[in-house]
Amino acid sequence: MRILPFYRFSVLLAAFLLTIASAQDEKAFDAFSDEVQQELTDATEKGAAGTSFLEPGQIRKLAELARPSLVTIRQIGRDGQQRGTGSGFIVSEDGLIVTNLHVTGEGRPIEVELSDGSTHSVVEVHASDRRYDIAVIRIDPGDKVLTALAMGDSSKVGQGDLIAGFGAPQGLTFSVVPGVVSAIRELEPNFVGEDTPDYPMMQLAMPIEQGNSGGPVINLKGEVLGVVTLRHRVTENLGFAVLSNDVQVLLDRPNPVPISRWRTIGVLDPKLWKPVMGGEWSQRGGIISASQLGDGFGGRSLCVSSAHVPEMPYEVSARVRLDDESGAAGIIFASDGADAHYGFYPSGGKMRLTRFEGPDVYSWSILEQVDAPSYRNGDWNDLRVRVDEDKITGWVNGEQVLETADAGLRGGAIGLCKFRHTEADFRNFQVGRDLGTPGFSEELDIKLRLSLEKFLEGSEPEGLLDELSRDTNHSRSLIEERAAELERLAGTLRRLEEEVQRNIVKNELVMTLDRPESEIDLFEVGLQIARVDDPELDISHYRSVFSRLVDEARTYLEENSLEAGSRERAEALSDFLFKENGFHGSRTEYYHHANSYLNHVIDDREGLPITLSVVFVEIARRLEIPGVFGAPLPGKFMVGVSYPENEKEKTVYIDVFEGGKVIGRREAAVAITGMIGSVPPASAFEPATASEIAVRMLRNLVDVEINRRQTPGGAEGYIELLLAIEPNSAQERFQRALLRIQDKNVDGAREDLDWLLDKRPPGLDYPRLQQFRDSLPLE
C-alpha cells in the first residue's frame, strides 16, 4: 500500500469534506455582507485598513524585468532523453546561471533553454555547494549579450515583505506567482528531513511546485533575494529559499569544474555495472545510490552487475537502505539483463521474493511475501539470497525469512533493483558460494548472547571484546539486533506513557468543561491542553502566577476605571495586559507550539490570537466584567465586549493580536474578509463556548504538528483530545483516519471510516468515502 505524503491531507479533506457553510443569516446580515465587501474593495483601492496590497501592475513590471533572465534547465539521461527539469536565472552577461545543485544532477549532460527559445549546453559548473543546494553553471552564449538579474542584499529582508517567485513548474516555461516573506529562520532539527540545514533560510508563503527549484525570489525593486529549493519544501504553499547573500559567496569564490569532468562525478564504472530501465544510479564513497522513477512497470529500475556468477549453489548479498519504506529496493539474480529476473527486497515493511518474466504486470509473480521481524525500517539491512537448483532461500540480517521451491529461471546475471519513488542506497554487494558466517557455531552464538545480557545488566564478562572480535559481521549484527529490540521496547513504553498522560489530561479536560458555562475556568482548560506535551508541568505554580496577575489587574482597574461601565473596564484591562505588561502577538515564531500553551504565553507574554483571548476573557470573568466573550472569527480570534449604550446593546471587538486595538463589527469583518477572502458568518461574532475554544486550540496544534513535524503520532494525540470534547466531529474523524493510515494503523483508520459511514454526518461525499474505505488493504 502506498502511504500518501503527509502534506496532502488538506487535498484529501477538500475532496471528501465537500461541505460549504450555509449559515441561515437574516436579510439584514446579507445586506451587511454587501457593505463589508464594498468597504474592503474601497480599502484595497485606497490602501486603507493599514494593509498593503501588491498591485497587478507591479507584478507585470517584475515579470517583464525578469523574463529575459529566466531559464529552464533540463537534465539529460544516459539514453539522451530528458530526465528532469528545473529553473534558473542569469547573473552575468557572459553566461553564468544560478540554479539548485540537485537540478543539475551529477554525471549528466545539462541543457539550458533561454527565454528566446534557444538551447545551450553547459560548458562548466562554475561553483557548487551541496550544503546550500546551489550550483552556478556557465553556458557559452556566443555573440548574444545576456540579460542578468541583480543580486540583492538578503540581510535587509523583513518579515512580511512582498516578493514574486519565478520558475518553470512541471517543465512549463516561465511562470510568476506573488507571495510574502513569512520569516527568516533556522529550521529546527528533523523539520524537513535528515539534511535540514543549520543556516538561515527564507520561509516563503507562495505556491511552490516541482520545476520551481532554482527559480529566483525577487523583491519589488527587481533584485534577487533568494533561490527556491524544493529540498526543503513543507507543503505546496510553504517552502524555503537560500538567501542571496549565501549565493553571492559562491559567485565571489567559485570552484569551477569543466562539464567533461563534472559528468564523471558519481558515475558508475561501466565495466562493472549496467543500469537498465532508466532511473538514476550513481556511486559515492563506496555507496551506490538509486533515485528517480524507472521506466519499468511499478517504476522498476535495475543495475546489472558484470561480476562472475559461480555454479549453483551460490549466494548474493548486499546492504540496503530505503528512504521510504512504501517503495522497494534489493537484489536481483538469474537476470537476462533486461525484463526477466528474480527480485529479493523489502516492500511496505515485508520481504518479497518475486519473479519477473516480461515487461508488464502480467508476467510478474510474487512467490513469497512475509513478515521479517529482523528487518529494521529506515536503517541499513543485510539481504542475502541463496540459489539452488530447485529452491531459493532468503535471509535478512542473518535471520532466515523464506525458503521457496522454484526453478523457473536459472543462470544469468546478478545486480540491484529499485521500485517506485523511494531513493535507495546499497553497499557491500557480493557474490560467492557461501556468504554466511563460516565457523561461527550455534554454541558460540548462544554464549555471546548470554554475555551481552550480562553486559546490559552492568557487568562485562571476561574476554567479551575478544570473543566479539572473532567475527565482526556476526558480532555487529548481534549487537544491532539487541539494540533494535531494546529501542522497540523503549518506544513501546514511551507510547504507553504518552497514552497514559493523554488519558489523564482527557479526563481532567472533560471534567473541567462539564460544568455550567459561567463556571468554566478557561485558564484551567488551557493548562490542561499544555499538559499533553509536558507531563511535568507545574499546574499549581501557574495557577498561582495567574491569580497574582488577576489581582494586579484588579488593582489597576480600581485605580484607572472607577465607576466605569463594562466597555471602559474592558479597555482598561486591555491597557493593563498590552501596554503595562507587554503581552503581544507572536511575530517571528507564529507557528511554534509554545504559542498554543498558556504556561508559555504567561511566561513569555507572547501568543496567538486565541491564547491571548483566553487570558483576557478569563481575567475579565474573574473580575466580573460583564459582556466580555471570545469571538470565534475565522483566521483571527478576538475578544468581544457587549455593553449598553442609549438603552441598546452594542458590541466592540478587541484585536488582542494587535496590541488590544478596539474596532467595530464592520471593521472586524473587513479585516477578516481581507484575510480569508469571504465575509465571516454572523455566528463568528457571537460568544464562543468554552468547548468551542478548546476545540479551536487543539485544531491549531493539529495544524502545527502536521505542517511542521509531519509525523502522525503527535497530531493524532491532539485529535484524541478533540474527539473527547466533540465526539461527533466528522472532520476530525476523517483526519484521524488519514493519520492512522500514515502510521500504518489500517485497522484504526477503517474503524473511523466505518463510524462515518454508519453515523453519516452531513457534508460528506459518501460514495467516494465508501470507495476510499474499500481500497484499504487487509492487515
N, C-alpha and C positions, 0 to 999 in steps of 0.2 A: 504493500500500500504506500502510495506517495503522500508524505505529510506536506500540507500546504505551508508556504512560508508564513511566519507569524504576522508580518505586516499586511497580509491580505485579508485579515479579519474584517476590516471595515468594508471591503468589497463584498465579502460574503454576507455580512449583515445587511448591506444595502440590497443585495439580491433576494434575501429571504424575508427580511422585515420590511415589507413594502407598504407599511402604514404611513399615512400622512395625517398629521394632527388636524383634527376637524373640530376645533372648539366652536361651540354654538354661541358666538358672541351676539350681542344685541346690535341693532341697527346703528345705535349711537357709536358703538365701538368701531363698526365698519367705517363710519364717516371719520372717526378719529384716526384710523389707519391711513386713510387717504391723505389727511392733513399731515401726518408724520412723514409719509413718503414724499410729499411735496416739499416739506421742510428739509428733509435730507437732501433732496435734489438741489434746493437753493443753497444749502450749506456746502455741498460739493462744488457748485459753481463759484461760490464766493470765498471758499476756503474757510468757512465758519466752523464752529464747534471745536476749534483747536485741532483740526485734523488736516494733514497734508495729503493731497491726492496726486498720483502720478498721471499726468495728462497724456492722452493718446498722442499728441503732437511730440511730446518728449521721447516717447518710445520710438516713434517714426524716425526722429532725427538720430537717435542712437543706432537704430537698425541701418540707416543709410551710412552712418560713420563706420560701423563695424563690418558690414557686409564684405567689402573688398579684402578685409584682412582675415576672414574666416576660411578655414579649410576643412575638408573631410579626409580622414586618414583611413586607409584600408590596409589590413594585414593580409598578405598573400600566403596561402598554404603551399605545401610541397607539390601538390598537383596543379599549381597555378591558379587555383580557384580562390575567391575571396573567403577569408576565414573570420573576419571580424571588422567592425568599423568603429570609429571614434571621431572626436572633434579636435581641433587645434586652432591656433591663431598665429599670425605672422608678427614677429617682433623686430625684424630688421629688413631693410630694403634688399639685402643681398641673399635672403633666403633662410633665415633662422625662424623656426616654428616651435612653439611650446605646446606640449600635449601631456597626457599621462604616460608613465612608463609602461603600464600594463596594456595600453593601446598599441604600442609599438611591438610588444612581444619580444622574444629573443630567438635568434636563429631563423628569422623570417624576412623576406623582402617586404618593403614598406612602400606604398604608393600614396601620393598626395594629390588631391584634386582641389584646384583653386576655384575662386568664385566665378571665374570666367569659363569654367568647364574644362580647362586644360589639366592634364595629369603629368606628374613629375615623379621620378624615382628619387628616393632619399640617398644621398651620397655620403652622409656622415651623421653619426649620433654625437652631437656637439657636447652634450652634457647629460648626465642622468643621475638619479638618486633614488634608490629603492625605498628609503625611509619616507621621503616626501611623495613617492609615486609620480615623479616628474621626469620627463625627458625633453631635451631640446634637440630637434633634428634639423638637418640642413638639406635644402634642395638646391639644384643649380637652375636658376630662373632664366638663364641665357641673357637675352637682350632686355627682358622685362625688368622694370623697376617696380618692386612690390610695395604695397601699402601696409605700413606697420602700425600696430596699436601701441599707444604709450603705456608704460608701466606706471601705476600709481603707487602711493605710499600707504600700505595697509595699516601702518601704525596709527593713522588718523581715522580709521573706520570706527563708527559708533553703532551701538545697538539701535535698530530702527531705521538705519539709513536705507534709502531706496536704491535698488540695483536692478540690473537687467542681465539675464543669462542668455548665452547664445550657444548653438551646437547643431548637431546632426542626429536627432533622435531616431533610433531604428534605421539608421543609414540614410534618412531623408536629408537632403541638403538644406542648410540654413533655416533655423527656426529661432524665434525670440520669445522670451517669457519674462514678465516683470516679477519682482519679488522684494523681499526685505531681509536685511541682515538681522537674524534672530539674536545672535550673540557671537562673541569671540571666546572660545572656551577650549580648555584642555580636556579631552574626553576621559571619562572615568575608566578604570580597568574593566575589560570584558564588555564595554559598552557596545562595540560593534565587531568584536572578534579578537582573535589572538594577536593580530597585527595592529592593534589600536596604537596610534602614535602618542608620544608623550610631549608633543609640542602643540602650540595653539593652532586652531583651525577656525575658519569662518563658518558658523552654522547658518544655513540658508533656509528660508521659508519660501519655496518656489517649486514647481513641478520639476522632477529630475527623472529622466528616462535613460534606458540603455542607448548608448550613442552620444549622450551628452558629456561623457568622460573627456576631459581635456579642453572643454569649452571655456571661454573667458567669462568672468563675472565683472561687469563694468558699472562704474558709478555714473551719475548724471553728467559728469564732465567728459565722459568717454574714456576714462582711464581704467586700466585693468587692475582690479583689487584682489583677484584670486583666480584659481583654476579648479573647476569642478572635478571631484574624484568620486566615482561610484563605489570605490573600495570601501568607503565609509558611509554609504547611504543607509538611513534607518528606515524610511518609507519613501514612496514616490514623491512625497511633498516635504521631506525633511532630509537634508543631506549636508555635505560639507565641502569646503573648498580650501585648497592650500593657499596661504597668504602670498600676495605678490612680492613682499619683501624676501620671503624664503626662496621664491623663484629667482629673484634678482641675484641672490648669492650664486646660483648655478650659472647665470648668464655672465657674472663677473669672474667666476672661477671655473671655467669649463674643464671637462675631462674627455676630449674628443676621441672617438673611435671610428675609423673608416667603416663603411657599411659592409665591406667584404669581410672584415674581422668581426663585426657585430653579428653577422649571420652565422658565425661559428660558435657563439656563446650558447652553451647548453645543448648543442646539437648531439644527438646520439651517434655513436660510431656506426656508420652504415655497414661496416664489416661484421658487426656483432648483432645489430638489431634492424628490423624492417617494420616500420609502422604500417598498418593496414586499416582500411575503412575510416580514414580521417582521424579526427581528434588531434590533440596536441601532445606530443611526447617529447620530453627534454630530460637532461641529466645535469645535476649539480651536486658536487660533494659526495659522489657515490650513491646518490638517491635519484632514482628515475621517477619522474612526475608525469601524471596524465591529467589533462583537462580538456575542456570543450566537448561538445556532443559529437559522438561518432556518426558515421554515415549508415551503419548497420541498423537493423530494427532494434528498438529499445535503446538507441544511442550507442550501439556496440562499436567499440574500437579496440583493435588488437596491436600488440607489439611482439612480433615473432622473433625468437632468438635463433642465431645461427649455430648455437652450441651443439656439439655432437651428442646424440641420444644413445645410450647404451642399449644392448639387447635386454629384453624383458627377463626378469622383473627389474624395473628401475623406479627411481623416485625423483620428484621435482619439488622444490621448496622455495619459499620467498617470505620475507617480512612485508606486511601490507598495512597501510593506514588510510582510512577514508575520512574525508572532512564532513560527509553527510551520509549517515547510515541508511537513508532511504535509497541510496544508489547501490552500486555493486562494483567490486574490483577484486581480481585474484589471479589464479594460474590457469593457463590453457595447456593442453597436451593432445597428442595424436592429431596435430593440425596439418591440413593440406596447404597452409599458408594463405588461406582465403576464408571461405564460409564454413568449412567442416572442421570441427574440433570439439573436445570436451572442455568444460569450464568448472573450476572448483573455487568458490568465492562466497563471502558473506553478502547477504541481500536482505535488507529490512530487519536485521538482527538475527537472522537464521543463516545456516550454512546450506549452500546449494551445490549439487553436482548435476550438471546439465550436459546434454549432447546436442550439438548443432550440426545439421547435415545439409544446410542450404541457407539462402539469403533471407528467408522470411520466417514468420512465426509458425507456419505450418510444418516447418522442418526442424522445429525446436522441441526437445523433450526435457522435462525436469525429472531426472532419475531419482533424486533424493532431495528433501528439504527438511532439515532437522534443527531442533534447538541445540545450541552449543554453549553450555554453561561456562566453558573455559574461554570463550570469546570475550574480548574487552572492547566495548564500544568506544570509539574515538581515540583508540590507542594503537600502538604497533601490535600486530598479531602474527605469529609464526604459522603459516599454512604449509602443509606437506601432503603430497598425494603419492601413493604407490600404485603402479600399473602392472598388473599380472595379466596372463593370457586370458583369463576368464573372469577377473574381478578387479575392482578399483577400491582402494582404501584411503580415507582422508583423516588427517589429524589437524587439530587447532591447539597451538601452544602445548604440544606434546601429548594431548589427550585425544584418543581415537573418537571420532564423532560419527563415522559411517563406514560401511563396507557393503558394496553393491556388486552383484553378479551382472556384468555387462561386457560384451565383446564386440560391440557394434563398430568401433573404429580402433585401429591399431597402426603402429608405425607413425610416420610424420614428425613434425617439429613441436617444440615447446615454446612457451612465452608467457606474456602477461595480457590481461584484458581489463576493460573498464566499460561500465554501462551507465546510461542516464547522465544526470547533471553533476554527479559527485566529482570532486577532484581527489585523486589518489596518489600516494607515494609508495614506492617499492624499494627494497634494499635486500642485499644478501641472496640474490637469485642463484640457485644451484641446481645441478642435475647429477645423479650418481646412482650407484647400486643400492646404497643404504645411507640415508641422511639422518638417521635417528641418533641416539646417544649410545654408541657402542661401549661396552664394558661397564655401563652403569647399571648395576644389579638392582633388583627389587629390594633386596635386603638393605643395600646402602641407601636407597631412596627412603625407605622407612626410617632408617637411622637418622638421616638428615632432617626429615620432617619432625621427629621427636626432639632433635637438638634445637630446631627452630622454635618449637613451642617453649622449651626451657629458656631460650634466649628472650622470648617475648615476656616470660614471667620474671625476668630480671637477672638471670644467671647465664654466663657464657660458657658452655661446655668446652672442656679442653680439646684442642685440635679442631674446633668447628671451622675456623677460617681455612685451615689446610684441607679439610675434607671438602668444603665448598669449592675450593680452587681446583679440585681434581678434574672437574668438567664444568667450565664456566657457563656454557649454554644451558645445561640442565639446571645448574645452581641458580642462575638468574631467573630462569623460568619458574623454578620452585618458589623463589623469594617473591617474584612478581605475582604469582598465583595467590600466595598467602596475603600479600599486601592488598591485592584487589579484593580478596574475600573480607579482610578487615575493613576496607573502605566501604564495601557494600553494607556490612553490618553497621558501621558508624552512620552511614547515610540513612539506613532504615530507622535507627534510633533517633537521629535528628528529625526525620519526618514525623516520627511518633511524638517527639517533644513539641514540634510545631502544631500538630493536630490537637494535642492536649491544651496548649496555650490558646489556640484559636477557639476551642470549645469553652474554656474559662471566660474568654472575652465575650464570646457569643452569648453565654448565659447572663453575664453582667449587663451587656448592652440591651438585650431583650427585656430584662427586668427593669432597667432604667427607663426604657421607652414605654413600658406597660404601666404608665401612671397617667393621671389626668394631665392634659396638655399644659395647664398653667403651673403644674408642679414639676415638670421635667427640667432638669438641670442640663443645659446644653454643653456647659464646660465639662461636665462628667461624661457626657456622650462622646465628646472629642477626645478626652483622656483614654477612654476605653478603646477607641479606634487606634490611638497611638500605641497601645499596649500590644497590638498584633505583632509588631516587629521589635518590640522592646520589652521582653518579659520582666526585666529588672527595673522598669520604670517606677520611680518612687512617687506613687499616687498621692500619698499624704503630703509630701513636700509641695507638690504643685497645687494641691487644694489649698494649702496654707499660703503659698505665693499669690494665688488668685484672690483669696479672701482679703489679703492685705491690699491688693490692687483695688478691690471693690471699696474698701474702707477709705483709701486715698481719694478715690473718685467721689465718694460721698462728701468728704470734707471739701473737695474742690467745688462741687456743685453748691454746697451750702454757702460757700464764700462768694460764688460768682453768679448764682441764679436764684436769689431769694425770691420766694413767692412767684416764680416764673411758671409758665404752662409747660405742657409736655414737649412742645417743639423746642422751646428755649432751653429746657433742661437737656434734651437730646443733643442739641447743638453744643451745649456746654460740655457734655460727655465726649462729643467728637473732638472738641478742642483739647480736653484732658488727655485723650488717647494719642491723637495725631500731632498736636503741637507741643504739649507738655512732656509726653513720654516717648515720642518718636516712633510709634507704630507706623508701619508703612507697607505698601505693596512690594512684593519681590520683583526686582527688575532683571537682575543678571542670572538668577537661577530659578526662574519661574516654575520649571518642571521638576524641581528637587522634591524628594519625598518629605523633607523637613517642613515644607510649606503647608503640608496637609496634617501635620501633627501638632496639636495645641501646645504641648510642652515646649517644642522648639519655637513656636510662634511667640510664646511668653518669654522664653529665654532671649531670642534674637529680635523680638518686636518686629518681625517680618513674616508675611504670609500671603495667602491667596485671598481673593475677594470673599470666599465663603468662610474661611477660618477667621479672618478679621471680623467678619459679620457675626460669627458665633461669639467671639469675645465681647463685641459691642452689645449684642442682644441680651446675653446672659448677665452682663453688668447692669444693663437697664432693668432687667427683670428683678434682680436683687435690690436695686434702688427704688423699685416700684414706680418707674417712669411709665405711665400708661401709653398705649398706642404704638410701641416700638415692636417691630417684627422683621423677620427675614424675608426679603423679596426674591423669589427664585427666577430672576431674569436670566434668559438663556445667554451664555457667553460671559456673563459677569453678575454674580450675586451681589445684591445691595441690601442696605437696611432701610426699611420704610418707617415713616413716622406719621401716624394719623392723629389729627388734633382738631378741636372745634374752632371755627372762625366764622363770625357773623351767623351764629346759630346753625352752621352747616359743618359737616366733617370734611376736612381737606387732608391731603396726603403729600408729603415730600419724600424724596429719596436721598439717602446719604451714600455717596460713592466712596466706600471705605478704602478702595484700592488707590484712589486719587487723593489721599490726604483728608478725607472727610468732606469732600465737596458736596454741597446741598443743591439738588436740582429738582425741577418739577417732573411730573409724569411725562409730559410731552418731550422734554429734553432727554429724559432717560430712554424713552422709546426711540428717539432719533439716534442716540449713541449706540444702542443695541442693534438697531437696524443697520447702522453703518458697519457693525462688526459681523453680523450673521447674514445680512442680505435680505432679511424679511422683517416685517413688523412683529414684535413679540405679541403673543395672545394675551387676552385680558387676565387670564389666570396667573400670568407671570408677575402681575403687580399685586397679587393677593398674598396674605401671610402663608408662609410655608410651615408645615407641621415639623415637629422635631424628627419624626421618622423620615420625612422627605429630605430634611437637611442631612441626616446621617447617610441616607442612600446616595445623595449627591457627593458627599465627601468620599465615600467608598468608590463611586464611579470615577472620581478624579484619580484615585490611587490605582485603579484598574488600568486607566489610560496611561498613566505614567509608567507602570510596570511593563505594559505591552510595548509602548513606543520606545522606552529607553533600555530595558533589560532584555526584552524578547525571550523571556523564559516563562513557561506556562504556570509553574508552581506558585510563584508569588501572586500573580493576578488571580488565580483560582481561589487562593485563600481569602482575598478581599470579597470575591463573589460569594463565597460560602457565607460570610457575614451578611452581605447584602440580601441574600435569599432568606436568611433567618429573619430579617426585618420585613422583607417584601417577597414572600414565598411564591406569589403568582406573577412575578415579573418575567414575561416571555423573553425580553431582550437578554436578561442575564442567564436564563436557562439555555438559550441558544448559544450565547457566548461561552458559557461553561462547557457545552458540548464540544465546541471548537478547541477550547483549551485542553480538554481531555484527549481529543484526537492528537493534538500536538505532543501531549505527554504519553502517547501510546496507550491510553486507558480507553480502549474502544468500547468495552462494556459500560463504563460510566457515561460515555458520550451517547450510547444507544439508550441508556436509561433516561437521560434528559430529553432526547428527541421523542421517545415514547410518551413522556409526560406531556410534551407539547401537542403531540398528535392525539392524545387522549383528552386533554383539557380544552384544546382548540381555542386559545385566546384569540381575540380579533386582531387583524392586521398582518397575518402570515399567509404566505403562498403555500397552502398545504399539499397540493400535488408535487411541487418541487421539493418540499420538506420530506415527504414520503420517499421520493426518489433518492434524495440525499441519504436518508436513513437506510434504505435498502442497499445502497452502494457500499456500506461499511462492511469490511470483511469479518468473518467469524474468527474469534481468537482461539 
